[in-house]
Amino acid sequence: MTRITRGYIARRRRTKIRLFASSFRGAHSRLTRTIIQQKIRAFVSSYRDRDKRKRHFRRLWITRINAVIRTNFISYSYRNFIHNLDKNCLLFNRKIVAQIAILNRTCLYRISNSIKKK
């Protein structure tokens, strides 16, 4: 049986797929079947990692807050700090508190001291 190359429509579809995979290495950027598999895998990874990114940032914020809180000036545990923030109805999320901890430590010291006194 003779090989059928199909027409320009299939060629356009393949080139469109190749444009997506132009940054991939080796056969992943050249062979159509492999490109399709890699494309599916890339979309799965991007969907999964959007949730992971949120987790990683939350961990980063908690680590930053904990590092500043445990210094000699405050000597306070992260757990107690967050508990007292909630108890005093101070609605700071961890992202904001981490930014305060990095950019303006004296402000964080004042917040923690006012929480301790109450």
RAGI-V127118 format. One record per helix or strand of 3 or more residues. SS is the DSSP state (A for helix, B for strand). FROM is the first residue (numbers start at 1). TO is the last residue. Records with the same first field share a line. If there is no record, write none. Layout:
SS->FROM-TO / FROM-TO
//
This chain:
A->8-20 / 26-29 / 32-69 / 78-87 / 94-103 / 105-117
//
